[in-house]
Amino acid sequence: MTSEKELAGAAKENSLGVEKIGRLCLKMGIPCVLAQVVNLLYNIVDRIYIGNMPANGSAALAGLGLCAPVLTLIAAFSSFVSGGGAPLAAKALGEGNTLRARKILNNGFVLLLVFSVTLGLTAYLARKPILLCIGADENTTYAYAEQYLSVYLTGTLFVQLSVGLNTFLTAQGKSGIAMAGVMIGAGLNIALDPLFIFVFDGGIKGAALATVLSQSASCAFVIAALCGKKITMRLSVRHMKPNAAVIAGIFGLGLAPFVMAATESVIGFVLNGRLKHYGDLVGEGNGDLHVSVLAILQSVMMLITVPVQGFTQGVTPIISYNFGAKKKERLKRTYFITLGVSWAYCCLSAVLMMSVPRLFGRLFTPDAQLLALVEKYLPVFVSGMLIFGIQRACQTTFVAVTEAKISLFIAILRKILLLVPFAFLFPLGMGVSGVYWAECVADCTAATLCSVIFFFRFRMILRKLDENTQEKAAE
């Protein structure tokens, strides 16, 4: 039986269905943007400190770059829960079904525990063949990659739980608390990195240890928040019993966000391998140098993609809630705001980076040879971001209205169907430059196709929503 406090909490969450959309998007989106930007510092700060190590910064940065695909793949599994479970839970709240929302959260928690143990152990035992397969050199970069990965994997549980559960706070309108959870961990990481790397002379191992400790603090905060009595959708043992229908729903909708995240790992494997091969082959620097360049370029690109991801994460519960409540005009209004903000930010950021590429490269390395390559290839690498914001808005809306199949196709399209083949084909005629151009062309093509698909499909979704509303009114 629902208590008065729970009813009061549910009433407050109904602001997702009644508050002015513009104000609501800011209230939900800005904390998530701040949280994601601060969370980005987990990656950026490590790379900045490691790349600027005086004796071996370039080689250590390449080693860290080689770890990125492995860590991305592991973190991607949390997207099943964060990207699939949270929108379903928000939709359930919009329908007034608090019990189902709680079951989704708690079944998601169990899934994250299983992922943590399985993935962490598997990656640790197979770390050497994995790193060598990616392109690590046993004489140079392997030692750095292995040191970082071995320590980082001990924190797999903290990564899975903090990332996977944080979105459930946002899904029930608690974006401020969600932001605090991320900021606690990232702020601690910023403080601990120089201490462990330089003061304690831990080097790349120190960077990994600082990250693990920071993620554990973030994880503890999120779990404590979701156990609070004032939270409507909270963790409770009685709702953790595995429910086949709930888990199937999480996997069904979460498959697209998982693929989106996992394909980033696949791309890391492919691009590192192609750059290593062609960098050694054509004599423009060497393979390890280009792996370091890619680590910098991907870090800089995250300054574009991560804030947009944060904003869309914040507005997803608004779309899901109003879709569940069948409020068509609010759904449309939220989409158009998401589209405008996402496109404008991506476009302006890309123009800035294309204008002063050396300035961004200097954040990560003082090496003149590395900086010259960054200056040459960064404008090419990020140029696809000029229209990427359109794809992000469309794809977010598809996930929020539970269009799992279309979301999955778009997720596969950009990276697997386009970028992987391009990364193999373009260098045949362009050499190592073709690897960087592959990213640009794939991003532009995917955004264009996604926009066309969305134009037709979204109209059908709105029409169906009208029909359902009319049927309900007739009853």
N, C-alpha and C positions, 0 to 999 in steps of 0.2 A: 504494500500500500504506500502511495506517495505521500510524503510528509509536507507540511506547510512550507518548510524551508526549501524543499526541492521544487515545489510549485512556484515559489518566488524566484528561484534561480532560473526556471524555465521561462518565466515571464520576462525576466531581464534579457534572456537570449533572444526573445522575440523581436528585439530591436533590429535584428538582421532582416526582419520582414517589414519594419515600419519606419525606421529612421531614414532621413534623407540620404540618398545613394552617394552623392558626392562626399558628404561628411563621413559617411560610414566607410567608404573606400579609403579615405585618409586615415581614419581611426584604426582600421584593420590592417591597411597596407603598410603604413609608415613604420610601425613597430616591427613588422616582419622584414621590411627592407633593412632596418637597422640591425636586426638580429642576424640576417644573412650576411650583411657586410662585415659585421664583427666576426661571424663564423668563418668568413672568407680569410680572415687573418690567421686562422689555423694553418692554412696552406701558404699564404703569402709571407707571413712573418718567418716561418721556417726557411723558405727559399731565399728571402732577403738576407737573413743572418748567415745561412750556409754559403750562399753565393759570394758573400763578402768576407769569408774566412781568408786570412792573408796568405797562407801557404798553399792550400789546395782547394780553393773555393770553386773553381770551374769543374774539377773532377767530382767533387762532392755534390755539386748541383746536378750534374748529369746522373749520379747515382740516385739522388732523390727523385729526379724525373723518371727514372726507370721503375721506381716503386709506385708511382702514381697510378698506372693502370690496374695494378693489383689492389690497391687501397680503394680505388673507385669502384671496382667490381664488388668488393666486399660490402662497401657502403650502399651499393645499389640495391641490395636485398632489403634494406630498411624501407625502400620506396614501395615495396608491396604493401606495407602497413601505413606509411605516412601518405603515400599518394593514392592508395586504394581504400584504406580503412577510414581515413579522416573525412573525405568527401561523402562517403556512405553514411558516416555517423552524423555529419551536418545535415544531410538530407533527411535522416531519421528524426532528428530534432525538429526540422521544418514540418515534418508530418505529425509531430507530437508524440513520437514513439521513443521515449527516453530509455526504456528497457533495452530495446534493440541497439541503441547507440552505445549503451554500456557493454553489451555483449561484444560488439564490434571492437571496442577499445581493449577489452580484456583478452579476447582471442588473439588480437594483434600483439599484445604483450607476450603471450605464450609463443607465438611464431618468432618473435624477435629473440627470445631465449634460445630456441632451437637453431636459428640462423647463426647466432653468436658462437655457440659451441662447435657446430659443424664447420663453419667457414674458417674460424680462427685456427682450429687444429689442422685442418687440411692445408691451408696456406703455409702454416709454419713448417710442417713436415716436407712440403714440396717447394720450399722457397728457392733452393738453388737451381733446380731445372727450370723453374718458372722465370727467374731472373735472366738466366743464360739464354732462354728462348726469346725473351723480349729484346735482347741485344747487349746485355752486360758483358764487359770484357773482364776476364778473370785477372788480368794484369793491372787494370786501372779502376774501372767503375764498380765492379762486382763487390769489392770489400765494403765500399760506402753504402751501396744499396742493401746488402745483407745486414749490416749493422743497424740501419734505420728500420728495416722491415721486421727484424727479429724482435726489437723492443716494441714497436708500434702494435704488432699483432697481439700483445698481451692485453691491450685495451679494446679488443674487438667488442666485448660485451658493452662497454660504456658507449662506444660509437653507435652501435645498433639501437640501444635503448634511448639515448638522448635524441638522436635524429629521428628515429621512428615514432617516438611518443610525443615529441614537442608539438607536432601539428594538431594533435587532439586538443591541446589548449587553445590554439587558434580557432579550431572548428567550433568551439562553444563560446567564442567571443572573448577569450582571455589572451589576446595577442600581446598585451603588455607583459604578462607573466611569461609567455613563451619567449619574448625578447630577452627578459631578464635571465632566463635559463641559458640562453646562448651567450649572452654578454659575460656572465660569470666565468664560463669556461674560457672564452677567447681572451678576456682581460687577464686571466691568470696565465694563459699561454704567453702573452706578450711580456709579462713580467718574468716568467721562469726561463724563457728561451735564452736571453743573454747570460743569465746566471748559470745555467747548466752547460751552455756551449763554451763560454769564454772563462768565466770565473772558476768553475769546477773543471774546466778543460775536458768536457765530455764530448766535444765535437758533434758529429752527426748523431751519435747515440744520445747525447744530452738533449738534442732537439726532439728526438722521438720520445724520450722520457718526459720532457716538459709537456708535450702534447697529450700523452696518456693521462698524466695527473690532472691536466686541465679538463679533459673529457670526462673523467670520473666525477669531478666536481659538478659539471653541467648535468650529468646523468642523475646524480643524487638530488639535485634541485628539482628537476622535472618530475621524478618519481614522487618526491615529497609533495609537490603541487597537485599531482593527480590523485593523491591519497587524501587530500583535504576534504573535510566534511561540507564545505561550502561550494564544492565543485559538483555540478550536476552529473557530468559524465566522468566517473572516477574509477580508479583501480579497486577491485574487490575480489577476493579469492572465490567467492561463490559464482561469479560470472566468468571465471577462467576455464571452466569446463569446455573442452573443444566442441564446437558446434559446426558440423559439416557444412551447413547452408551458409553460415556466417563466413567461414574460412573460404568457401568457394567464391563468395561475393567479393571478399578482400582480394583474392588472387585474380579474379576476373577483371576488376577495375584497376587493380594495382599493376597488372602486367605491362600496361603502356608506360607508366612512370618508371617501372623497373627497367624496361628495355631502353628508355631514354637515358637512364643513368648507366646501365651496363654497356651500351654501345660506346659511351665515352671511353670505357676501358678497352673495348675492342679497337677503337681508333688509336688509343695510346700504343697498343701492341703493334698495329700496322704502321703508324707514322714513325714511331721510333725505329722499327725495322727498316723501313724505306730510307729514312734519313741516314741511318748508319751505313746502309749499303751504298747509296749514291754519293754520300759525303766522302766515303773512302775511295770510291771509284773515279769520280771526276776531278779530285784533287782540290776542290774549293774548301780549304780547311780540312777537316776530317770528320769521320762519323760521330765520334764522341762530342765534338764541338757542336755539331748540328743537333744532337740530342739535348745538349744544354740550351741551345737556342729555342728549341721547341718547348722546353720547360718554362722559359721566360715568356714566350708568346702565349702559351696556354694560361699562364698566371695573369698576364695582362688582359687577355680576353675575358677571364673570370670577373674582372672589374666591370665588364658590361653585362654578362649573363647572370651573375649572381644577384645583384640588386633587382633586376627584372624578375628573376625567379622568386625573390622575397615578396615583391609586390603582388605577383599573381598568386602566390601562396596565401597571402592575406585576403585577397578578394574571392578566392575559390569557395570558402564557406558561404559567402553572400550569394553567389550564383547557385550553389547547391541547395541552400536553404530555400531560396525563392523559387527554384525549380520544383522542389518538393512541395512547397506551399502553392504552386501554380500561379505565381504572380509574374505574368508575362512582361509587363512594362518595366518592372524593377530588374528583371533578368536582362532585358535588352539594354537598359541604361548602364548596368554594371559592366556588360561586355564592351560597350563603346568607350567607357572611361578606361577600362583595362587596355583596349587597343590603342587609344591615344597616348596614354602614359608609356606603355611598353615601346611603341614605335619611336616616340620622340626621344626617350632616353637612349635607346640603342643607337639611333642615327647620330645624335649629337656626340655621344661618347666615341663612336667610331671615327667621326670627322676629327675630333681632337687627337686621338691616337695616331691617325694617319698623318696629321700635320706635324707632330713633334715626337716621332717614335724613339729617338735617342733618349729623350727625357725619361720615358717609361722604362727603357732598358737599363738606364743608369741606377734605377732602384735596386736591381738585382745583381749587378756585376760592375767592377771597374775595368774588366778585361777589354782592351781595345779591339781585339779580333772579334770577340763575342758581340760587342756593341755595334761594330760595323755590319755584322750579319743581321742583328736585330733591326737596325735602321733600314736595311734593305728589304727585309721580309715582313716586318710587322704591318705596314700599310696593306700589303696583299692579304695577309692572314686574316685581318679583321674587317676587310671591306664588305664581306657578306653580312656583317652585322648592321649595315645600313637599312636592311629591310627585315632583319631577323625578328624584330619586335612584333611584327604582324603575325608571324608563325606562332610566337609564344602566346599571344593573346588568344588566337584561335584554338591552339592545342589545349590551353588551360580550360577554356570553355567546354570543349569536348569532354575532358575528364570530369569537370564539375557537374555536367548533366548526364553523367554515366554512359557516355557513348564510347564504350571500351574498345570496340573493334576498330573504329576510325582512329582513335587515339593511338592504338598500337601500330596501325599502318603508318601514320605520320612519324611516329618515333623510329620505326625501322627505315622509313624512306630517307631521312636526312643523312644518317650515318652509315647504315649497312648497304642500302641499295644504290646510294650515290657516292658517298665519300670513299668507301673502301675500293670500289672499282676505279674511281678517279685517281686515287693515290697510287695505284699500280700502272694505270695507263698514261697519265700525264708525264711522269718522269721519262718515259720512253722517248719522247720528243723534246722535253724541256730540261732533262737532267734533274738535279736536286731541287731546282726551283719549282718543278711540277708538283712536288709534294705539298708545298705551301699554297700553290694555286688551287689544288684540289679542294682544300677547305673552303675557300672563297666561292668557287663555282657550286659546290654542293649546298652551301648555305643559301645562296640566291635561288637556286632551282627548287629546293625544298620549300622555301617560304612562298614562292610563287604558286606552286602546286597546292600547298596547304590552303592558301587564300581562296583559290578556285573551289576546292572541295567544300570549304566552310561556307562560302556564299550560298551554295545550293542546299547543303544539309541543314544549316541553321534555320533557314526559312521553313523547312519541313518540320523541324522540332517545334518551332513556334506555332505552326499551324496545328500540329497534334495537341499542343498544350491548350489551344483555343477549343478544340473539339472535346477534350476531356473536361474542361471547365463548363462547357455548355451541357454536357451529359450530366455532370454533377448537379447543375442548377435545375435541370429538368426533373431529376429525382426528388 
